[in-house]
Amino acid sequence: MLIGDFEVKLDDTFRICLPRSIRDDLHTTTVYVSRGEEGCLWLFSAERFEKLVKTVIAQTNDPQAKEILSNPYFQEGRHFMRRLLGTGQKLDIDKMGRIVIPGTLRDYAGLSKECQLLGLFDYIEIWDKERYQSYLDASEEDYKTASRELGARIKSGGELGEYGNKAHSSSSGGNNTIPRPEGQL
């Protein structure tokens, strides 16, 4: 399981060094990196990335949704494929544990010298350190609300399902879901 919060540096050749514990948990020397949400990058082992894409399409119960995801003639499918696959890059981890972050992905994530890696179950987020801190500051109230609601659900013995993705109401109104880790589509 990939967990932890690591500060790393982007060197002059646009490489970051993955910490040893992350490399050990990845069990691979090939990874995929693509655009994530909220301005970060997502890093997956090759096995997990391929499984994710296949699972999203194969486990879509609605035949129409399955067709949309796997058919380039549907706008929604194109958006999904462009976002996850089209921005993805297959990268090799060198003998020193480093990967080169491609320019388009560096630009998207606004990566500067100081970066933050977050291990989130079965994938890693790569953030610019300042952008990550801004995200944390801006989302503090959302985190507190989700934490209270999750705690109440656990205390009441409510079923959470995988990663707690059942619908609930938030104090801001409307139907929401307890967010799954990014990458768990």
Buried (B, 14 or more C-beta within 10 A) or exposed (E): EBEBEBEBEBEEEBBBBBBEEBBEBBEBBBBBBBBBEBBBBBBBBBBBBEBBBEEBBEEBEEEEBBBBBBEEEBEEBBEBBEBBEEBBBEBEBEEEBBBBBBEEBBEBBEBEEBBBBBBBBBBBBBBBBEBBEBBEEEEEEEEEBBEEBBEEBEEEEEEEEEEBEEEBEBEEEEEBEBEBEBBBB
